[in-house]
Amino acid sequence: MTRDWLPDRGIRRTVHALGAAGLTVIAAGAVLETMWLLGIGVWGVIAAMGIELVYRP
């Protein structure tokens, strides 16, 4: 059984937090019908995906 390297866990936690926050803001923007909230949420999800793609251990 292998253990995760500590920085990998931190990056994974950051990616999950950015993705969850982005999806939450997207949902709030859809409910409130505000484009700026949708935009912020989409950029949060894009950032999470970018980090995941660039920093893949």
C-alpha positions in Angstrom: 0.0 0.0 0.0 1.4 3.4 -1.0 1.0 6.6 1.0 0.3 9.9 -0.7 3.0 12.4 -0.7 1.9 15.4 1.4 2.1 18.1 -1.3 0.0 15.9 -3.5 -2.7 15.8 -0.9 -2.6 19.6 -0.6 -3.0 20.0 -4.3 -5.8 17.5 -4.5 -7.6 19.3 -1.6 -7.1 22.7 -3.4 -8.5 21.3 -6.6 -11.6 19.9 -4.9 -12.2 23.1 -2.9 -11.9 25.2 -6.1 -14.2 22.9 -8.0 -16.8 22.8 -5.2 -16.7 26.5 -4.7 -17.0 27.1 -8.4 -20.0 24.8 -8.7 -21.7 26.4 -5.7 -21.2 29.9 -7.2 -22.5 28.7 -10.6 -25.6 27.3 -8.9 -26.2 30.5 -7.0 -25.7 32.6 -10.1 -28.2 30.4 -12.0 -30.8 30.8 -9.2 -30.3 34.5 -8.9 -29.9 35.0 -12.7 -26.7 37.0 -12.3 -24.1 36.6 -15.1 -21.2 37.9 -12.9 -21.7 35.1 -10.4 -21.9 32.6 -13.2 -18.7 34.0 -14.6 -16.8 33.8 -11.3 -18.0 30.2 -10.8 -16.9 29.2 -14.3 -13.5 30.7 -13.8 -13.2 28.8 -10.5 -14.0 25.5 -12.2 -11.5 26.4 -15.0 -8.8 27.1 -12.5 -9.4 23.8 -10.7 -9.2 21.9 -14.1 -6.1 23.8 -15.0 -4.4 23.0 -11.8 -5.4 19.3 -12.2 -4.1 19.1 -15.7 -0.8 20.9 -15.0 0.0 19.4 -11.6 -0.6 15.7 -12.2 1.8 13.7 -10.1 
